[in-house]
Amino acid sequence: MTDVQAYAHRCFRGDTADRLGVELEFLVFDVEAPERPVPIARIARALPALPGGSKITFEPGGQLELSAPPAVLPVAVARLVADVEAVRTALEAAGLRLGATGLDPLRPPARQLHEPRYDAMAAFLGEPHGLTMMCSTASVQLNVDLGDAPAARWGRAHALGPALVAAFANSPDGGWMSGRQAVWARLDPSRTASVAAGGDPAAEWARYLLDARLMVVRDADGLRPVLDGATFREFARVAGRPPSEDDLAYHATTLFPPVRPRGWLEIRYLDAQGPDDWPVCAAVVHALVTDDRAAAAALEEAAPVSHRWEDAARLGLSDPGLRRAACACFRAAAEALPRLGAEPWLTARVSAFASRHIESGRSPAVDLMEEMIA
């Protein structure tokens, strides 16, 4: 059997720089008929060349994803700001607009992409929540270098998670401030729950890999969904052969915990924001994970709520403890950003977001809820 411990250790070996990579997902709407799905081909035809070099891909329901190459914070943000603006302008000219929420409030989920991976995923995750996750959700994913202290950054990304989920909750649905997180919570918890954090990160990740259910095995017929509840520990019984390292690496790509190690940290728990607000996510999270002083200040208030993932998604900043933690996170990040080379406009945007949402205890979802009522 492939050495899971060795593989897990390699997931925590990466660049010691402090680069940031940002992946933005956007729902796309027809301006004149927002209740109708927009074909991927129509979106693709409207897209321009991107000045910042972001990669363009699509999610199964037609969500547009922009993946920026990693760079130091000010460069990464500036490049992606240019790309988002180019995309927004081109789509508007084609009668389309970028969404500003993490969950589609208008259209039922419908798959547009039918690649083998997505077919297997749909069979495994089922309906309605699997289909909703694949086709109706959108997120901001931040990829942060491991630096010289991978264990510390791993711990920070987890401990600060609930406060940040509450701060950026932006998908109201069914009484949840983050309906997107509610969808994830209803999927297979062996692959979506948080990895235990606080001990040896590689050992924690290795246990998670072994205990997570197998989604698929690859055989002569392609990808075969595994629907009997078997975990990766049981790979040989299910596949009729021992797993290779390629099998383990592919299994890891089918796991979606809030933080996933891949030679860097994928921070996956933030709802999509509007085209003008995603830089706040990037700046705040990067500062809190990479800057020791900012992390120490934020963790002092965030520690008491560090395991309240569901409360953060359900209640957002209406919960006093989560609000205090989020305020501490934003104060610490704002103080750190000049040290990290952030341009004044970005620091100002963080401060404006804090004034509008964090200090007032109004997760972005509250604005969306009021718009729906109006």
N, C-alpha and C positions, 0 to 999 in steps of 0.2 A: 504494500500500500504506500502511496505517496506520503511524504513526510509533511503532515499538516503543520506541525510546530515550526519547521524550517520555513515553510511558505509564509506562515503568519509573521515570523520575524522579518522576512524580506518586505512585507507590506509596511513596516515601520522604518525602513531604510530608504532615505531619499535625499533630495537636495537640502542643504543646510541654509540656503538663502531664505529670504522672506518675500518670495513672490506670491502673487495672488492670481488665480484663474477664476473667471466668472462665467457661469452658464445661466442664461436667462431663457425661460419659457414664457411664451405669450399665447393666450387665446386670441384668435383673429376673428373679427366680426365684419359682416357686410353693413355699411353705414345705413343703407336704406331698408334693409331687412335683417336686423340683428338676430332674429329668431331662426334664421336659416343657416345650415352648415355652409362653410366656405370650402370648396374643393382645394386640395393642396396644389393642384396644377395652376389654379388661378392665382394663388399667393406667390408661387414660384415665378410665374411670368412677370409679376409686378416688382420683384426684388431687384435692387441695383447692385452694382459692384460695391463692396464694403471697404471704406478707406482704412479701417483699423485692423483688417485681416481676420475678422471673426469667421468661424465656420458655421454654415447654415445647415440645419437638419430639421426633420419634422418628427413629431411624436405620433402615435397611432391614430389619434383623433383629429389630426391636422394642426396641433399646436406647433407654433414656430419656435425653434430653439436657436439662439445665437451663443456660440462658445468662443470666448476670447482667449487668445494665447496668453500664457502666464507672463507676468511682468511685475515689477515693483508697483506698489499701490497707485501712485499718481499716474503712471504710464498706463497700467491696466485699465483704470477707470476712464481716463481720457480717450483711449482708443475705442472702448466699448460705447462710451457716450456718442462718439462720432458715428459709430455703426448703427446704434439704435435710432439716432436722428435721421440717418439716411434711409433706414427701413421705414420709419414712421412717415416721412415725407413721400416716399414712393408708394406706399400702401394707400395713403390718403388720396393721392392722384388717381388711384385705381378704384376708389370707392370703398376702401377697407380701412379698418382702424385696429390698432393694438389694444387688447384687453388690459384691464388694470386690476385684476382679481385672481385669486388662486383656484377658483372653482367656477365653472360655467354656470351662470344663474338662469340661462334662457333655453339652452338646447339640450335635448336628451343625448346621452353618449352614443356615438356611432363611429365604428372603426373605418378608417380610410386606408390604412396600411395592413397588408395581410402577408407579411413575411413570416417564415417558419418560426422565428423566435417569438413573435407576437401571437401567432396561432397557439403555440405551446403555453405561453403565459396566460392567454385568455382561457384555455382549457383548465389550467391549474387553479387560477384565482377565482374563476366563476363569475356569475352575475348575482346582484347588480354591482357590487363594490369593485370587483376586478375590472369590469368594463368602465366604470366611472373613473377609477384611478388612471387607466390607460388613455382615456379619451377626453376627460373633462377637467383635469387638474393641470395646474401650472405652478412652477416654483422658481425660486432663485437658489442656485447651487453655488457655493463658494469652495474653491480648492486652495488650500493653504499649505505651504511648505512645512515640513516637520521640524526644521531648524535643528539646533543643537540639543534640544530637550524634548524629544518626541512624546515621552510619557506625560510631561507637563502640559503640552499642547492638547494631547488627547483628553486629558482630564478636564482642561478648561472648556474645550468644545462641548463636552457633555454637561458639566456642572452649570454652565451659563445657558444651556439650551432652553429650558422652560421659560426663563425670563425673556429670551429673544423670540421664542415662539409667540408669547403674549404680546411683545412689542410690535411685531410685524404681522399679527393675525389679520388676514385680509380676505377671508372667504366665508362670510356669514351663511349659515345653513342649518336649519333644524335646531336652533338654540345654541349652536357652537359658533364662536368667533372665527375659528379656523375649521370650516367644514371640510377643507382638504385634509387636515390632520384626522378628522373624524373618519373619513374614507379609509385612510391608511390604517387606523386603529382597528378597523373591521376586517382587514385582510389577515393573512397567515402571520400570527405574532412571532413565529420562530424566525421569520426573515424581516420583520418590520419593527420589532421592539428594539429598544436601546440596548447596546452591548454593555455588559457590566463594566464600569470604569472605576478605577481606584487602586488596582493592583498592578500586575505586570500586563501591559497592553497586549503584547503578542500572545500571552497565554489566554487572555480574555477573548481575543479574536479567534484563536484556534478552537476554543470551546464552542464559540458561536458558530463557526463554520461546520463543526462536526454535528452539532445539535439541530441545525436548521434542516428543514425538510428539503428533500430533493425536488426541484421543480421539473427537471428534464434529465434524461440521459441521451447521449448521442450514440447512435448505432448506424447500421448500414442503411436504414430507412430514413435517416435524418434525426430530428429531435423528437423524442417520445416523452410526452408528459407522464409524470409519476404521480399517481392519484391514490396510492394506498397508505400515505402517511409516513413513508420511509424517510429516514434522515440520511445525511451523507455518510454516517457511520455504517449504514447498510448498503452502500453503493454496490459492493460485490454481489450481494444477493439479488439486487434489482437488475443489474446490468449483465450479470453472468461473467464478470471479469473484474479484477481490481482496478481502482481508479488511477488514472495517470495524473501528472501535475496539470496537464491541460484540462482534464475534467474538473479538478479542484478550482483552477482559475476561472473556468466558465461558471461553475457553481457560485463562486464569489460574486460574479456579475449579476446573478439573479437574487442577491440579498440586498435589502434596502433599509438598513438601520439608519437612524438619524445622523450618525457619523460613521463613515466607512473609510478604512485605511487602504491606500493603494500606492504606497510610496510617497504619498501626500495625504492630507485629510480632506475628504469630501464631506462638507457640511450641507446636509440635505433637508433640513427641517423648516426652511423659511418659505412662506407663501410668496407667490409672485406679487410684485408691486407694479405700480404704474411706471411708464417710461421715464418719469422724472424722479421717482423715489428709490429705484433699485440701487443707485450709488450709495444711499444711506446704509442699506444692508451691507454692502461690500466694505464700506469704511468702518462701520462699527464692529462687525465681526472680525475683520482682519486686525484691527487695533487690539481688541480684547484677547484674541488668541496669541498674537505674536509679541505684544508689548508686556513685559513682566510687571511694570508698575501699574498699568491699566488693569491687567488681570487680577492682581492682588487687591486693588481697590474694589473692583466689581464683585469678586468672589466673596468678600466680607458680607455683602448684603444678599448675594444670590445663593449662598450655601443653604439657607433654610428652605428654599423652594427648588433645590436642584433635582429632586425626583418627581416634581409635580407636572409631568408632561401632559397628562390628560386635562388637568385643571387649567393649564396654560392655554390649551387649544379650545376648551369649552368656555372659559370665563374671560380670557384675555386680561386686559389691564383693569377690569372692574374688581379684581381680587386685590386687596391691599398689599399682601406680601409680594405678589408678582409685580405690582406697580412699583413698590419700593426697590425691588431688585432691578427692574428695567431702568428706573431713574439713575441708580448707581452705575449701571452699565453705560448709559449714555454720557453721564458726567465723566467717567473714566476714559471713554473713547474720545470725547471732545478734547480732553487735556492731552491725550497721546497723539492725536493726528498731526499736529505741527512737528512733533519729533519724528514722525514717520514720513515726512515730506509731502503731506497732503496740501493741495492748493487751497487758498482761502475760500474759494467758492464751495468746495466740498465740506469744509468745516462748518461754513455758514448753513449749508443745506442740512447737515446733521443737527445743528442747533435749532433750525426752524422745524424740523420733523419732531424733535423732542418737545418743543413748545406746543405744537399742534396736537400731538398724540400722547407722548409719554407723561409729561407733567400734568396733563389734564385727565389722564386715565382713560383716554379714548383710543383703543386699538383702531387701526385703519378700517376694520370691519364696521365700526360704528357709522362712519361716513357713508359706507355703502348701504347700510340698513336704512339710514335716513333718506337716501336717494330713492330707495325702493318704495318707501312710504309716500314720499312726495310724488 
